[in-house]
Amino acid sequence: MVRKDFSREFKLQIVQELESGKRPSELAREHGIKVDAICRWRNEYRENPEHAFAGKGFPAREETKMARLEQKIG
């Protein structure tokens, strides 16, 4: 199974469609993606809209690094 990568703009479009009243199952059929992914994107956007869908890998890596450095400092 091949993993698909979706752009930040695409994910934001899906979230906007959810906010306008479309159901996750409807969007999943229209765009050929899993309902779980759509729900995960919605939750990520609701938690932190400005930093949602930051990119590949570990988006919180910089925050974690900063937290560790701040602990060392005091």
Secondary structure, DSSP 4 states (H G I P E B T S, - for coil): -PPP---HHHHHHHHHHHHTT--HHHHHHHHT--HHHHHHHHHHHHH-TTTTT--SS-TTHHHHHHHHHHHHH-
